[in-house]
Amino acid sequence: MKIKAIAGLCKKAKTIVLHYDEEKEVQWLGDGYASYPLLNLPWLVEENIFAMFDVPEDKQSKFDISSKPITALFDSTTKTESAIESCKISIIAHDCELLPLQTSLGLVFINAAYLKPVSDMELLDFYERIMEDGKIIIAVKCGLFLVGLIKPYDIIREGFIEGLENLTAQCKTALHNQTTPSDEMED
């Protein structure tokens, strides 16, 4: 787990959300869009989070910081969890790299930046979890261990779909018009 990457996400969003379970001595940290377990770290509170993130005292007031109890969403597995596949492509939109994931409710996208805190781990798997409100959250696991929870990026709109359809049509045209080197040699 790359703590500096988590800090970078929180600093960019100017938001720090700390989830905790004092009884189990477990904490998760994120920016409100993704959350990651804090392993082998001292118990965090507002003051030492800012120190750990190297946020000067005069800039701390610009952050929205909150603490919330851990819910069942943070369990290693849930009843609503099922494995999903990535589409093996990415799209750059809104100044970020978006990874499409195939879920039971259709395609969702996650911001690739939210995988940076777990980029030192191999063989990451994605799972969809259906929340009580019917929305999906993406659970990222390394083996059996839950290493992150990521909310899908809200980009799917009519204009976005039209842009993808146009891109697909242009790809089909390019494929149809492709000539192979052997075709050119026969002319």
Summary of the structure (lengths in Angstrom):
residues: 187
radius of gyration: 20.5
end to end distance: 57.5
largest distance: 77.0
contacts: 485
relative contact order: 0.15
helix: 32%
strand: 35%
